Amino acid sequence: ALENGVSQLEEGGGRFPQVAGLRFTFDPSLPPMEGRIQEVNVRKGDDWVPIDPAAVYSVVTNNFMRNGGDGYVTLRDEAVNAYDFGPNLEDVLSDFIAAHPGYEPFTDGRIALAE
């Protein structure tokens, strides 16, 4: 899924991943879908540890991506126990912004270019 997310940088594709509890580095000089993702770490308590390819992780996303939108077919085809839960994303976001006036977005290093 992360490879897909960085596969259309040159074309300005809208599929760039937004993540939480995960951070990754990628190399845009490599061909799409051929190893652009260089390193992936997941939060474990207060630490960051390398992702375990054999582990199963919980992922929260919207229905568009879960159903394979923007090329995220891995989320559609490989999900285990996928289900819809809770309010619509736009309602959650709207409620959050209303409850936190003056919120200013920030970056925190979750996504970085490989050196």
N, C-alpha and C positions, 0 to 999 in steps of 0.2 A: 504494500500500500504506500509506503514512503517513497519507493522508487517511482511509482506512478505520480505521486505528488510533486516531484521535482522534474518530471519528464518533459514539460512544455514551457520551461523558463524562457526560451528564445522567442516563442510565439506569444508570450504573455498570457498563457492559459490560466484559467481561474482555479485550477485544482491544487494550488499550493497548500500543503497541510498546516493546520493550526493545531498545536499540541499542548497538552498539560500532563505533568507527571512523566514526561519523556523529553529527551533532548537528543539532537542528532547533528552530525556534520555531513556536508555533501560537497562534491566536486563537480561544478557545472561544466568543466572542460571535457568531461567524459561523455560518451554518447548516451542518449536517453535509454533508460531501462537496462543499462549495462554496468551497474556498479557505481552510480553517482553517490549513493549513500555510503559513507565511509565509516561512520561510528554511530551506534545507537546505545543510549544509556537510559535506564528507567529509575525512577525514584524508589528507594527502599528506606523507609524511615527518613532520617536526615541526610542520607547518602545517595550518591548516584552509582549504579552498578551496571555493567554491560548487560544488554538484553540477552535472555536465554532463548535461543531459537526453538527449544523443545517445550517451553512453558506456554501456558494459555493465559492470556491477559484480558482483562475487561476493558472494553472500548465503548465510549459514548460518542454517538454521531447523530446526524440527522437522517431522515428517511431517504432523502435524495442520494446521499453517499452510500447508505446501507443497501440501497437497491442497485448499486453499481454506477450511479451517476458520476460524470467527469472521469470515467475510466476506472473507478474504484471497484473493479469486479472482484478483487480479493475479499472485500467486505461483504459482497453479495454471496460469493461462492464458497468461502471458507469459514464463515461465521458459525459458531457453535451456540445454540440456544439463543439466537437473535430474537428480540421481541420489541414491540413498541411500549413505551412507558412514559407516563407523565404528560405535562402540557406541551404545547407546540413551542419550538425554539424561539419563534418571534415573540411569543407571550412572555417567556422567561427573560429574554433580553430587555424587552420593554419594561417589565416590572423592575428589573435590576437598575436600569438607568433612572427610572422614576424614583426609586428608593435611595439612589446615590447621586444626587445632583452635583455637578462639578467633577465627575469622574474623569480622569485623564488616562488614556491608554499609555502603556509603557512596554519596553522590551526588556527581557531578562536573560538573554543568551541561550534560550532553548534551541534555537536554530542558528547554525554557524557555517560559514564556508570552510572547507578543508584547506589546510595550508600546505 
